[in-house]
Amino acid sequence: MKYIIAIDQSTSATKALLFDEQCQLLTRSSVAHQQYYPQAGWVEHDAEEIYRNTIRSIGLLIEGRELDSDNYSLAITNQRETIVAWDKQTGVPICHALVWQDTRGAELCRRWRKVPGLEQLVEQHTGLKVDPNFCASKIRWILDNVPGARSKADAGELLVGTIDCWLVWKLTGGQTFATDYTNASRTMVFDIYRLVWDDELLKATGIPASVLPEPRSCDACYGATTVEGLFEQPIQIAGVLGDSHGALIGQMCFDAGTGKVTYGTGSSVMLNIGEEPRKAPEGLVSSIGFSILGKTYYAYEGNIYSTGATLKWMADQMKLISSPAETEAIATSVESNGGVYLVPAFAGLGAPWWQDQVKAAIVGMTFNTTRAHIVRAAVESIAYQVTDLVKAMTATTDISISELSADGGPTGNRFLMQFQADLLNADIVCTDVEDASALGAVVVNGFARRVWTQPEEVSRLKNIVKRITPASTNQTSEVYAAWRKAVEHLIK
């Protein structure tokens, strides 16, 4: 039997998942990594810790198994927009990785927005906004602020890439310096139509092309690895893509008009718009959805900065809950949110608002407000933000969504899923694979190795285990209107 190891390197942990070629999950392991917050708005990871955890998670996954290298291959899906910069000779990062949530590039982005024509050029070539969420400002910050970074770049001694690129480079012993089109499309300097690094944008942002990896399709081969000696002979690395794109494929959204929402630390709503790119509606971005079998598919996307992270903050910082698993019972212990709304702008507001200076707030509290109301408001904020994006996608286009495929841990929260269906007035569909991003990596791995040669061959493997239909939209329309007022009050 052939096995595929999928590495799902997320914001909070590195997961290794073992699948067979029928897309069945056999076992999994997970190793968490530390979060660093040096100052307000700064979020960092230790890239070397992430690599060590990758090796450890694979080791835990395959412990006790027969390891015939011919029967294994490796695929990668990863947190996007997180940037690693490392010395080409030593392989040592020159600073901590700057995480996608990091907003230290906000001032730089404000300066770039004042450059005549630059915002339009970014949107026309990359489909994105000038925003610190994307990689360009993080890369430029490193070049300008980390001692020796610019001189190393000028000497050809600096490599910069997203987490997938870092892992591939490390796993192959420095033999492969490459990223895939989906991760590249989130940098703000990649032309999503010509599928190349954009010379005009590199010049405008002050980023030398020499530090950037070779872009490849999602279903390309990325070298071979023994995983630091865990395998006697090298196994193939085939299939790489960003986590949101992995979830789009993992939910089998191969056709235009199909979409998904991934509930994670942040959340991504993505809608496949087909092979013909279109300008995104106001407040959204266009990205490469995925590139497989010689074709590139585009997507509308909106990213929410704080969803699962909000619940983690309530547990770790505020001590209002012991774990996110408690939130369903607490939220349903009260009949309503009591007029309380939590706007989780801990790192600013992403799509469709794009307000990086807004701070988080809880509004509507009275002396009658309880812990349960605040917890419920936090859970509801996840569904409100997803609804903001879906409405933006469908309001000015000919696209409608009758159902939305959902993945991620919060899909187990029945209150949240029902509230989401009610807000959207659409079915929420959950499959039997909680880790859709990892499944997407497995699928592109199979395309790369020609296990499958057509999307239809894997689409039939989708197994819907839960469908949540709208129960009532009367009350939800009122609370949603109040949510919008709360957000608009903060961004004035």
KEKE-140703 format. One line per field, with one value per residue (C-alpha): residue number from 1; x, y, z. Coordinates in nm, 4 decimals, always signed. Example, Ala and Ser with C-alpha at 12.3 -4.5 7.8 and 13.67 -1.06 7.14 Angstrom:
num	(1; 2) .
x	(+1.2300; +1.3670) .
y	(-0.4500; -0.1060) .
z	(+0.7800; +0.7140) .
END
This chain:
num	(1; 2; 3; 4; 5; 6; 7; 8; 9; 10; 11; 12; 13; 14; 15; 16; 17; 18; 19; 20; 21; 22; 23; 24; 25; 26; 27; 28; 29; 30; 31; 32; 33; 34; 35; 36; 37; 38; 39; 40; 41; 42; 43; 44; 45; 46; 47; 48; 49; 50; 51; 52; 53; 54; 55; 56; 57; 58; 59; 60; 61; 62; 63; 64; 65; 66; 67; 68; 69; 70; 71; 72; 73; 74; 75; 76; 77; 78; 79; 80; 81; 82; 83; 84; 85; 86; 87; 88; 89; 90; 91; 92; 93; 94; 95; 96; 97; 98; 99; 100; 101; 102; 103; 104; 105; 106; 107; 108; 109; 110; 111; 112; 113; 114; 115; 116; 117; 118; 119; 120; 121; 122; 123; 124; 125; 126; 127; 128; 129; 130; 131; 132; 133; 134; 135; 136; 137; 138; 139; 140; 141; 142; 143; 144; 145; 146; 147; 148; 149; 150; 151; 152; 153; 154; 155; 156; 157; 158; 159; 160; 161; 162; 163; 164; 165; 166; 167; 168; 169; 170; 171; 172; 173; 174; 175; 176; 177; 178; 179; 180; 181; 182; 183; 184; 185; 186; 187; 188; 189; 190; 191; 192; 193; 194; 195; 196; 197; 198; 199; 200; 201; 202; 203; 204; 205; 206; 207; 208; 209; 210; 211; 212; 213; 214; 215; 216; 217; 218; 219; 220; 221; 222; 223; 224; 225; 226; 227; 228; 229; 230; 231; 232; 233; 234; 235; 236; 237; 238; 239; 240; 241; 242; 243; 244; 245; 246; 247; 248; 249; 250; 251; 252; 253; 254; 255; 256; 257; 258; 259; 260; 261; 262; 263; 264; 265; 266; 267; 268; 269; 270; 271; 272; 273; 274; 275; 276; 277; 278; 279; 280; 281; 282; 283; 284; 285; 286; 287; 288; 289; 290; 291; 292; 293; 294; 295; 296; 297; 298; 299; 300; 301; 302; 303; 304; 305; 306; 307; 308; 309; 310; 311; 312; 313; 314; 315; 316; 317; 318; 319; 320; 321; 322; 323; 324; 325; 326; 327; 328; 329; 330; 331; 332; 333; 334; 335; 336; 337; 338; 339; 340; 341; 342; 343; 344; 345; 346; 347; 348; 349; 350; 351; 352; 353; 354; 355; 356; 357; 358; 359; 360; 361; 362; 363; 364; 365; 366; 367; 368; 369; 370; 371; 372; 373; 374; 375; 376; 377; 378; 379; 380; 381; 382; 383; 384; 385; 386; 387; 388; 389; 390; 391; 392; 393; 394; 395; 396; 397; 398; 399; 400; 401; 402; 403; 404; 405; 406; 407; 408; 409; 410; 411; 412; 413; 414; 415; 416; 417; 418; 419; 420; 421; 422; 423; 424; 425; 426; 427; 428; 429; 430; 431; 432; 433; 434; 435; 436; 437; 438; 439; 440; 441; 442; 443; 444; 445; 446; 447; 448; 449; 450; 451; 452; 453; 454; 455; 456; 457; 458; 459; 460; 461; 462; 463; 464; 465; 466; 467; 468; 469; 470; 471; 472; 473; 474; 475; 476; 477; 478; 479; 480; 481; 482; 483; 484; 485; 486; 487; 488; 489; 490; 491; 492) .
x	(+0.0000; +0.1175; +0.1079; +0.1153; +0.2466; +0.0812; +0.2532; +0.0027; +0.2161; -0.0313; -0.0099; -0.0197; +0.1211; +0.2826; +0.0649; +0.1638; -0.1173; -0.0894; -0.3266; -0.3634; -0.4354; -0.8080; -0.7756; -0.8449; -0.6829; -0.5011; -0.3317; -0.2013; +0.0307; +0.0714; +0.3425; +0.2689; +0.5211; +0.5711; +0.4168; +0.6288; +0.4805; +0.7789; +0.5564; +0.2081; +0.1266; +0.4348; +0.3837; +0.6755; +0.7636; +1.0956; +1.1449; +1.4042; +1.1605; +0.8995; +1.1427; +1.2364; +0.8669; +0.8102; +1.0678; +0.9308; +0.5702; +0.6657; +0.8656; +0.5659; +0.3443; +0.5498; +0.6705; +0.6342; +0.5462; +0.7274; +0.9213; +0.9715; +1.0720; +0.9141; +0.5725; +0.5874; +0.5783; +0.5426; +0.3125; +0.3074; +0.0395; +0.1219; +0.0248; +0.0522; +0.2154; +0.4526; +0.8048; +1.1382; +1.4750; +1.7864; +2.1559; +2.2136; +2.5430; +2.4651; +2.0909; +2.0331; +1.7448; +1.8645; +1.5594; +1.2362; +0.9749; +0.7297; +0.3822; +0.0934; -0.0779; +0.2205; +0.1399; +0.4817; +0.4709; +0.1632; +0.3554; +0.5460; +0.2171; +0.0793; +0.3791; +0.3362; -0.0294; +0.0816; +0.3033; +0.1101; -0.0259; +0.1255; -0.1994; -0.3525; -0.0444; -0.0582; -0.4268; -0.3887; -0.0908; -0.1417; -0.5139; -0.4247; -0.4424; -0.1445; -0.1687; +0.0737; -0.0993; +0.0824; +0.4524; +0.6073; +0.6125; +0.7487; +1.0313; +1.1160; +1.1074; +1.3621; +1.5874; +1.5723; +1.5855; +1.7704; +2.1448; +2.3286; +2.0128; +2.0457; +2.4178; +2.3571; +2.0833; +2.3121; +2.5818; +2.3407; +2.3719; +2.0134; +1.7118; +1.3563; +1.0440; +0.7170; +0.7046; +0.6589; +0.9735; +1.1708; +1.0588; +1.1347; +1.4801; +1.5577; +1.4130; +1.6122; +1.9345; +1.9318; +1.8873; +1.5458; +1.4657; +1.1095; +0.7561; +0.4220; +0.2014; -0.0551; +0.1973; +0.3689; +0.0347; +0.0094; +0.3372; +0.2104; +0.4978; +0.3861; +0.2056; -0.0832; -0.1533; +0.1996; +0.2969; +0.6278; +0.7782; +0.6785; +0.9802; +0.7866; +0.6583; +0.9943; +1.1526; +0.8750; +0.8966; +1.2752; +1.2886; +1.5657; +1.4540; +1.7674; +1.6277; +1.3070; +1.2423; +1.1485; +0.7686; +0.6157; +0.2687; +0.0968; +0.1295; +0.5005; +0.7771; +0.9940; +1.2831; +1.3451; +1.4209; +1.5140; +1.3429; +1.6679; +1.7342; +1.3901; +1.3850; +1.6836; +1.6234; +1.4854; +1.1123; +0.9613; +0.8226; +0.5293; +0.2470; +0.2762; +0.0125; -0.1081; -0.3517; -0.6587; -0.5987; -0.5461; -0.8863; -1.0450; -0.9157; -0.9743; -1.3407; -1.3361; -1.4229; -1.2954; -1.5860; -1.6494; -1.9047; -1.8056; -1.6641; -1.5357; -1.4695; -1.1771; -1.2161; -0.8719; -0.6638; -0.7940; -1.0436; -1.0451; -1.3480; -1.2599; -1.4756; -1.3559; -1.4223; -1.2677; -0.9763; -1.0662; -0.9493; -1.1847; -1.1430; -1.2551; -1.5545; -1.4780; -1.3141; -1.1977; -0.8910; -0.8313; -0.5814; -0.4655; -0.7017; -0.4747; -0.2675; -0.3040; -0.2779; -0.1433; -0.4301; -0.4554; -0.7806; -0.8545; -1.0555; -1.2114; -1.0882; -1.1381; -0.9257; -1.0308; -0.7466; -0.9013; -1.1532; -1.0076; -0.7448; -1.0236; -1.1265; -0.7632; -0.7249; -1.0291; -0.8709; -0.5051; -0.5213; -0.8636; -0.9162; -1.2884; -1.2785; -1.0471; -1.0523; -1.2459; -1.4314; -1.6342; -1.7764; -2.0772; -2.2216; -2.1492; -2.2932; -2.6168; -2.6571; -2.8048; -3.0926; -2.9129; -2.5959; -2.7674; -2.6761; -2.3033; -2.0759; -1.7071; -1.5187; -1.1929; -0.9631; -0.6591; -0.4424; -0.6696; -0.9604; -0.9002; -1.1459; -1.3786; -1.2836; -0.9026; -0.8523; -0.5139; -0.5264; -0.8583; -0.8322; -1.0485; -1.3497; -1.6460; -1.9513; -2.3013; -2.2208; -2.4443; -2.4588; -2.6621; -2.3781; -2.2369; -1.9382; -2.1710; -2.2773; -1.9158; -1.8280; -2.1328; -2.0361; -1.6905; -1.8341; -2.0865; -1.8092; -1.6681; -1.9948; -2.0493; -1.7100; -1.7630; -2.1022; -1.9395; -1.7181; -1.9843; -2.2135; -1.9295; -1.8592; -2.2177; -2.3562; -2.2101; -2.1470; -2.3520; -2.2355; -2.4559; -2.3739; -2.6436; -2.4075; -2.0658; -1.8204; -1.6670; -1.3595; -1.1522; -1.1950; -1.4814; -1.7071; -1.7629; -1.9354; -2.3025; -2.4105; -2.1604; -2.2508; -2.6247; -2.5760; -2.3588; -2.6219; -2.8924; -2.6898; -2.6112; -2.9487; -2.7504; -2.6515; -2.3203; -2.1639; -1.9020; -1.7118; -1.5572; -1.2101; -1.1581; -0.8170; -0.9248; -0.6004; -0.3998; -0.6373; -0.5872; -0.2114; -0.2709; -0.4813; -0.2185; +0.0427; -0.1657; -0.1928; +0.1842; +0.2505; -0.0331; -0.2320; -0.5236; -0.5327; -0.8731; -1.0441; -1.3521; -1.1503; -1.1103; -1.4326; -1.6333; -1.4340; -1.5950; -1.8031; -2.0524; -2.1191; -2.3070; -2.5329; -2.6662; -2.9678; -3.0955; -3.3475; -3.4514; -3.3297; -3.5612; -3.3612; -3.0269; -3.0942; -3.1403; -2.8263; -2.6257; -2.7365; -2.6253; -2.2891; -2.2367; -2.3131; -2.0562; -1.7863; -1.8708; -1.8582; -1.5007; -1.3708; -1.5054) .
y	(+0.0000; +0.3526; +0.6190; +0.9979; +1.1971; +1.5387; +1.8101; +2.0748; +2.3537; +2.5912; +2.9052; +2.7176; +2.3704; +2.1368; +1.8390; +1.5243; +1.3162; +0.9781; +0.9056; +0.6201; +0.6673; +0.6416; +0.9685; +0.7884; +0.9349; +0.6601; +0.8414; +1.1823; +1.3631; +1.7258; +1.9332; +2.2890; +2.5709; +2.8862; +3.2210; +3.5333; +3.8812; +4.1179; +4.4266; +4.5346; +4.4212; +4.1986; +3.8218; +3.5857; +3.2161; +3.0372; +2.8807; +2.6351; +2.5185; +2.4668; +2.2553; +2.0477; +1.9984; +1.8901; +1.6145; +1.5203; +1.5060; +1.2795; +1.0609; +1.0226; +0.9493; +0.6629; +0.5147; +0.1380; +0.1254; -0.0608; +0.2063; +0.1030; +0.4328; +0.3289; +0.3295; +0.6816; +1.0353; +1.3732; +1.6709; +2.0113; +2.2682; +2.5691; +2.8906; +3.1557; +3.5009; +3.4044; +3.4951; +3.3298; +3.4825; +3.2716; +3.2635; +3.0676; +2.9223; +2.8331; +2.7695; +2.9692; +3.2198; +3.5773; +3.6561; +3.5012; +3.4323; +3.7194; +3.5677; +3.6551; +3.8311; +4.0628; +4.4283; +4.5912; +4.6693; +4.8922; +5.2202; +5.0993; +5.0055; +5.3509; +5.5033; +5.2702; +5.3682; +5.7268; +5.6321; +5.7347; +5.4315; +5.1686; +5.0512; +5.0080; +4.8212; +4.5831; +4.5113; +4.4698; +4.2339; +4.0447; +4.0740; +4.1917; +4.5075; +4.6965; +4.5557; +4.4362; +4.0970; +4.0123; +3.9339; +4.2308; +4.4699; +4.1946; +4.1184; +4.4859; +4.5332; +4.2516; +4.4005; +4.7428; +4.6498; +4.3212; +4.3907; +4.2622; +4.1586; +4.4036; +4.3389; +3.9627; +4.0116; +4.2256; +3.9577; +3.6786; +3.5208; +3.5680; +3.3479; +3.4544; +3.2447; +3.1363; +2.8413; +2.5826; +2.7105; +2.6945; +2.3380; +2.2171; +2.3771; +2.2184; +1.8767; +1.8595; +1.9716; +2.3003; +2.1347; +2.2867; +2.6545; +2.6738; +2.7702; +2.7029; +2.9480; +2.9780; +3.0823; +3.3114; +3.4724; +3.6007; +3.7941; +4.1097; +4.0874; +3.7891; +3.8324; +3.5856; +3.6004; +3.5470; +3.3287; +3.5085; +3.7482; +4.0968; +4.3145; +4.6420; +4.5577; +4.4247; +4.7541; +4.9593; +4.7701; +4.7490; +4.3682; +4.2033; +3.9091; +3.7195; +3.6440; +3.4839; +3.1157; +2.9519; +2.9385; +2.6046; +2.4571; +2.2988; +1.9497; +1.9788; +1.7682; +1.9511; +1.7140; +1.4250; +1.3804; +1.1170; +1.3351; +1.3671; +0.9933; +0.8660; +0.6883; +0.4904; +0.6045; +0.9432; +0.9826; +1.2234; +1.5636; +1.6141; +1.8617; +2.1964; +2.4651; +2.7194; +2.5968; +2.7841; +2.6582; +2.3092; +2.3303; +2.4436; +2.1285; +1.9137; +2.0164; +1.9163; +2.2684; +2.2094; +2.3803; +2.7534; +2.8720; +2.6243; +2.7656; +2.6875; +2.8423; +2.7302; +2.7972; +2.8194; +3.0706; +3.3096; +3.2145; +3.2125; +3.2211; +3.1227; +3.0894; +2.9159; +3.1471; +2.9213; +2.9568; +3.3109; +3.5651; +3.8465; +4.1627; +4.0963; +4.2799; +4.5713; +4.4593; +4.1218; +3.9987; +3.7684; +3.4872; +3.1790; +2.9131; +2.6276; +2.5133; +2.1487; +1.9299; +2.2171; +2.4536; +2.7492; +2.8210; +3.1559; +3.2445; +3.5316; +3.5342; +3.7170; +3.6618; +3.7134; +3.7716; +3.6518; +3.3694; +3.0712; +3.3142; +3.5038; +3.1928; +3.1181; +3.4732; +3.4215; +3.1067; +3.2086; +3.5801; +3.6522; +3.3156; +3.3301; +2.9710; +2.6767; +2.5771; +2.6596; +2.3282; +2.4883; +2.7671; +2.5800; +2.4986; +2.8467; +3.0240; +2.8257; +2.8818; +3.2237; +3.2949; +3.5682; +3.7738; +4.0319; +4.3084; +4.2369; +4.2348; +4.1498; +4.2941; +4.0915; +4.3427; +4.2247; +4.2644; +4.5093; +4.4118; +4.2218; +4.1748; +4.3342; +4.6251; +4.6485; +4.8624; +4.7764; +5.0440; +4.9425; +4.7836; +4.5060; +4.6079; +4.4690; +4.6884; +4.6853; +4.5716; +4.6615; +4.5595; +4.2605; +4.1349; +3.8012; +3.5900; +3.3798; +3.6833; +3.7736; +3.4159; +3.3979; +3.7287; +3.5873; +3.2778; +3.4832; +3.7149; +3.4237; +3.3745; +3.7487; +3.7906; +3.4964; +3.6405; +3.9770; +3.8050; +3.5892; +3.8889; +4.0876; +3.8045; +3.7736; +4.1260; +4.2661; +3.9502; +3.6911; +3.4268; +3.2877; +3.0377; +2.7896; +2.5938; +2.6443; +2.3649; +2.4095; +2.2660; +2.3205; +2.2436; +2.4895; +2.2892; +2.0688; +2.3596; +2.3004; +2.6437; +2.8162; +2.6052; +2.6615; +3.0331; +3.0473; +2.8710; +3.1038; +3.4174; +3.3077; +3.1483; +2.8692; +2.5127; +2.4488; +2.1207; +1.9395; +1.6362; +1.3511; +1.5087; +1.7814; +1.8653; +1.9613; +2.1506; +1.8330; +1.6379; +1.9003; +1.8471; +1.4727; +1.5321; +1.7490; +1.4920; +1.2333; +1.4591; +1.5114; +1.1373; +1.0710; +0.8569; +1.0601; +1.2436; +1.4149; +1.6038; +1.3831; +1.0826; +1.2262; +1.4318; +1.1149; +1.0452; +1.3432; +1.2156; +1.4611; +1.3693; +1.6757; +1.9257; +2.2166; +2.3908; +2.7357; +2.7234; +3.0883; +3.4131; +3.6624; +3.7224; +3.6757; +3.9616; +4.1923; +4.0845; +4.0973; +4.4558; +4.5394; +4.3733; +4.5901; +4.9004; +4.7963; +4.7513; +5.0717; +5.2646; +5.1446; +5.2224; +5.5791) .
z	(+0.0000; -0.0816; +0.1891; +0.1763; +0.4702; +0.4732; +0.6728; +0.7824; +0.9254; +1.0870; +1.2975; +1.6270; +1.5552; +1.3060; +1.2240; +1.0386; +0.8924; +0.7245; +0.4354; +0.1942; -0.1758; -0.1124; +0.0822; +0.4088; +0.7177; +0.9064; +1.1921; +1.2921; +1.5296; +1.6309; +1.7977; +1.9104; +1.8822; +2.0835; +1.9924; +2.0398; +2.0881; +2.1299; +2.1227; +2.0221; +1.6694; +1.6374; +1.6064; +1.5555; +1.5300; +1.5626; +1.2172; +1.3473; +1.6153; +1.3436; +1.1408; +1.4472; +1.5200; +1.1607; +1.1977; +1.5393; +1.4195; +1.1281; +1.3647; +1.5946; +1.2939; +1.1521; +1.4802; +1.4708; +1.1003; +0.8265; +0.6406; +0.2802; +0.1196; -0.2111; -0.0427; +0.1025; -0.0289; +0.1384; +0.0762; +0.2453; +0.3252; +0.5366; +0.7101; +0.4430; +0.4414; +0.7246; +0.6144; +0.6966; +0.6037; +0.6353; +0.5490; +0.2287; +0.3508; +0.7107; +0.6773; +0.9969; +1.0055; +1.0580; +1.2734; +1.3901; +1.1244; +1.0856; +1.1125; +0.8820; +1.1758; +1.2241; +1.1467; +1.1830; +0.8101; +0.8485; +0.8281; +0.5239; +0.3571; +0.4309; +0.2541; -0.0415; -0.0741; -0.1259; -0.4226; -0.7346; -0.9177; -0.6876; -0.5300; -0.8749; -0.9992; -0.7022; -0.7593; -1.1367; -1.1214; -0.7951; -0.7184; -0.3668; -0.1578; -0.0187; +0.3318; +0.6028; +0.6057; +0.2830; +0.2650; +0.0871; +0.3841; +0.6102; +0.3668; +0.3290; +0.7086; +0.7488; +0.4809; +0.6448; +1.0129; +1.0704; +1.0914; +0.7849; +0.5982; +0.3104; +0.2634; +0.2615; +0.0019; -0.2142; -0.1929; -0.2889; +0.0543; +0.1766; +0.1037; +0.1843; +0.1592; +0.3117; +0.5516; +0.2739; +0.1050; +0.4308; +0.5028; +0.1495; +0.1595; +0.4958; +0.4095; +0.0855; +0.2502; +0.0611; -0.2788; -0.3567; -0.3126; -0.4434; -0.3505; -0.5128; -0.7011; -0.4210; -0.1567; -0.4068; -0.4880; -0.1293; -0.1325; -0.3120; -0.5626; -0.7755; -1.1066; -1.0792; -1.4527; -1.5897; -1.2888; -1.2338; -0.9801; -1.0903; -1.1750; -1.1440; -0.7976; -0.6788; -0.7806; -0.6188; -0.2905; -0.2806; -0.2742; -0.4804; -0.6956; -0.5922; -0.2441; -0.3751; -0.4583; -0.7865; -0.8219; -0.9257; -0.9718; -0.6723; -0.8204; -0.8990; -0.7473; -0.4948; -0.4424; -0.2073; +0.1623; +0.4176; +0.6829; +0.8762; +0.8512; +0.9504; +0.6130; +0.4878; +0.1307; +0.0210; -0.0302; -0.2812; -0.1850; -0.4211; -0.3768; -0.1993; -0.1437; +0.1118; +0.3747; +0.2512; -0.1014; +0.0357; +0.2017; -0.1266; -0.2949; +0.0145; -0.0006; -0.3717; -0.4886; -0.8402; -1.0188; -1.0538; -0.7984; -0.5276; -0.2064; +0.1393; +0.4754; +0.6876; +1.0590; +1.2135; +1.4068; +1.1469; +0.8802; +0.5035; +0.2789; -0.0752; -0.3859; -0.7028; -0.9999; -1.2674; -1.5079; -1.6140; -1.3564; -1.2575; -1.0580; -0.7027; -0.5563; -0.3257; -0.0026; -0.1361; -0.3192; -0.6122; -0.5650; -0.7415; -0.6117; -0.7177; -1.0128; -1.1127; -1.4223; -1.6306; -1.5462; -1.3078; -1.1252; -0.9623; -0.6557; -0.4686; -0.1144; +0.2078; +0.5154; +0.8741; +1.1153; +1.4418; +1.4756; +1.6610; +1.7914; +1.9672; +2.1598; +2.2407; +2.3747; +2.5956; +2.7369; +2.7627; +2.8364; +2.9851; +3.1594; +3.0804; +2.9525; +3.0060; +2.6397; +2.3209; +2.3620; +2.6419; +2.4305; +2.2904; +2.6314; +2.7669; +2.4606; +2.4749; +2.8502; +2.7694; +2.5324; +2.3394; +2.3348; +2.5559; +2.3129; +2.3513; +2.0428; +2.0396; +1.7417; +1.7424; +1.5744; +1.7717; +1.4602; +1.2818; +1.0581; +0.7354; +0.4506; +0.3666; +0.5937; +0.5552; +0.8633; +1.0139; +1.2873; +1.4460; +1.7900; +1.9359; +2.1408; +2.3315; +2.2951; +2.4412; +2.7944; +3.0880; +3.4546; +3.3351; +3.1135; +3.2267; +3.1332; +2.9170; +2.7128; +2.6400; +2.5448; +2.3198; +2.1591; +2.0857; +1.9179; +1.7238; +1.6003; +1.3974; +1.2107; +1.1615; +0.9968; +0.7611; +0.6673; +0.5918; +0.3344; +0.1704; +0.1306; -0.0240; -0.2706; -0.3862; -0.3590; -0.6823; -0.8854; -1.0692; -0.8218; -0.5479; -0.2760; -0.1803; +0.0407; +0.1896; +0.2661; +0.6098; +0.7771; +1.0867; +1.4559; +1.5191; +1.2832; +1.5876; +1.7643; +1.6857; +1.8062; +1.5777; +1.2736; +1.3167; +1.3728; +1.0603; +0.8476; +0.9817; +0.9084; +0.5536; +0.4901; +0.3267; +0.4063; +0.5810; +0.4662; +0.6741; +0.5504; +0.7450; +0.7221; +0.9762; +0.8275; +0.4766; +0.4119; +0.4647; +0.2415; -0.0290; -0.0056; -0.0440; -0.3552; -0.5257; -0.4267; -0.6099; -0.9151; -0.9099; -0.9026; -1.1517; -0.9105; -1.0458; -1.3757; -1.3485; -1.0622; -1.1024; -0.9909; -0.6414; -0.6188; -0.5699; -0.2529; -0.0752; +0.2149; +0.3630; +0.7263; +0.8414; +0.6680; +0.8708; +0.7204; +0.8209; +1.1057; +1.1345; +0.9833; +1.1571; +1.4715; +1.2965; +1.0546; +1.3536; +1.5364; +1.2150; +1.1557; +1.5105; +1.4433; +1.1354; +1.3395; +1.6010; +1.3360; +1.1528; +1.4796; +1.5389; +1.1906; +1.1757) .
END
